[in-house]
Amino acid sequence: MAELEDKIALITGAGRGIGQAIALAYAREGADLTLAARSVAELEETAAECRKLGSEVLVMPTDVTNAGQVESLATATVERYSAIDILVNNAGIAGPIGSLEDNDLDAWIDTVRVNLIGSYLCCRAVLPVMRRQNSGKIVNLSGAGAVNAWADMSAYCSSKAAVVRLTEVLALELADTGITINALGPGSIDTRMWDEMTKDAADAGADLIHEAGLRVASGGGASIDRCADLAVWLAGSGSDGLSGRIISAVTDDFESLTPLIPEIMASDLYTVRRVDPA
């Protein structure tokens, strides 16, 4: 039996890049899907590929910063499938690059709206459904900026770090509900967002980010397939009991973690914590 057979997954930012890769991986594992993003054309392309793999697909053009649209997204999914088993909060943007005082004010705030508020709104919309089901899995894309401070990317790093803390707090609130929530660290993957970041970094004189972008584009980036595999693991039975953790597709041997989950949950492993001197 496929890992996600008969599961209903709602994926944001599903039109391209990581979101598209996760959608295809979920389709191969037997899930039926609701795909959300702002671009209808991109969503339809992803949906067509998922349908070829046997999935039923609902396409919902959605701005995740719009509370009304997000509520409609959840409602339409339940009307179509009668359930929401998995939420993947993948919609995200890099935001302005350059020193904080030089960043465009609206662009900085919009980054927080998309990356953090969008994840919050989607969680808020699906949680009543998952509570009624006494089950559900939420996967929040955290990004490298969540645990690394990058000069000239204050909006991105701040918003992604906040997503991890939101994940940890919700895990505490959802304890004993049957709902788990974890953050997925994808690594630096060669997607359109990285291409845009590389160009913007060059324009802003952000040399370290520009050089990193060139390395990613030349084959030095992380594997999008490995990221999708981790998204399947976090949505499937192998991660049962794991909640409030950030798991990296690059550095963590996540397939081997299943028997260690009780130990992990009794510790601060895979969390963002201060390390005090001994």
Secondary structure, DSSP 4 states (H G I P E B T S, - for coil): --TTTT-EEEEESTTSHHHHHHHHHHHHTT-EEEEEES-HHHHHHHHHHHHHTT--EEEEE--TT-HHHHHHHHHHHHHHHS---EEEE--------S-GGGS-HHHHHHHHIIIIIHHHHHHHHHHHHHHHHT-EEEEEE--GGGTS--TT-HHHHHHHHHHHHHHHHHHHHTTTTTEEEEEEE--SB-SHHHHHHHHHHHHHT-HHHHHHHHHIIIIISB-HHHHHHHHHHHHSGGGTT--S-EEETTT--GGG-GGGHHHHHTS-TTS-------
